[in-house]
Every structure is written in structure tokens, then in C-alpha cells.
């Protein structure tokens, strides 16, 4: 027996579609760039083609560009919404959390300690975005705009992707990556992975306040 959607369900679905604004499509483009970065990083692991690695790395600043545009378009059109805010956070964790971590893994950070560092980095990004979403209203000034960030904004991790691109350009991937590799207990550690630990820790810091431009 085929179940047909009720009229109320149809109306809710139509409202959901109508809830999308122009800025939201730029947000989705941000997420698409992030997912593309992950795919190209995975392709590099199998192919070892520099083109795949550089494409994965350069999709990060492209995602940042879309991230900047979606905010400006929303302000220009006065179309802020809870849906847009949630979309932005979900897109950011893909582009600036999972994307750089996947690129680092492809670059050679594959030791046990490295993977723990990358998992910590992504979890910090998720926590940072969740905290921002639930505190944005309380941090807003009289004009309804958040005046500062608690911790570094997650899009700053685009610098990690660019740093990995520089390492690839210099032929310093795998165990030749900056800092080399060491055996620490049962697992290998590339000290470069600690840069991701630092980045994640700065994102969840409550004492670091950065003015929002």
C-alpha cells in the first residue's frame, strides 16, 4: 500500500524550499568545495598525482571565498535566518574541518598519534561552531551583530591547507614533511600534526577574543 504525503507535509516541504535564500546557495557552494577537497585528497592517496593534491588544497580558499560572499549577500539582502546559520556551520565543518584533516592525512600524517591529532582538530571545529550557534544571540550587540569571536574562526584553517600546498610544492610530503617523523611509544608521530592540535585548541579557547569585522 502506497502512502501519500498529507497536505500538511506538502506545505511543510514547500515552506522548507521557500526558506532558501540567495546567500544559502553560496553556502552550499562552500560545502561543495569542501567535499571536493576531501575527494581529491582521497584520489591523491591512490594516484600520488600532484594535480590531485594541489586541487584539494586550492579548493579551501575557494570555499573561503564563497563563505565570505554568503555573509555579505545575506547582509545586503537583509535575509538572515536560522536555516542559513545552520547551513553555514555545516558547510564550514566540511570545508575547514574535515577538508584540511583529509588533506593532512593524504600528505602523510598517517601515524597513530597523527590521526588522534586530526580527530581532535575536527572535534574542536565541531565544538567551536556549536558553541557559536548557541551563544551568538547573547554575544550580539544592540545592532544585533556579534562584535567578536570567542576563539579563532574555523575558516582560519585555510592557512593549514595552504601550508600543506607549500610543502607539496617543495616536495616535502610523507616522512619528509616539516618536522620529520618520530616513533613515540607504539605509534609514529609527525610533529607537524601538532600544528593541527594548536589550531583546534585556539578555536575552542574562551579567553581569546577576536573582533569581528
ZIJOKA-V183674 format. One record per helix or strand. SS is the DSSP state (alpha for helix, beta for strand). FROM is the first residue (numbers start at 1). TO is the last residue. If there is no record, write none. Layout:
SS | FROM | TO
SS | FROM | TO
//
This chain:
alpha | 7 | 18
alpha | 22 | 47
alpha | 50 | 77
alpha | 82 | 107
alpha | 112 | 139
beta | 140 | 140
beta | 146 | 146
beta | 148 | 150
alpha | 154 | 169
alpha | 174 | 176
beta | 182 | 184
beta | 187 | 189
alpha | 193 | 203
beta | 209 | 211
//
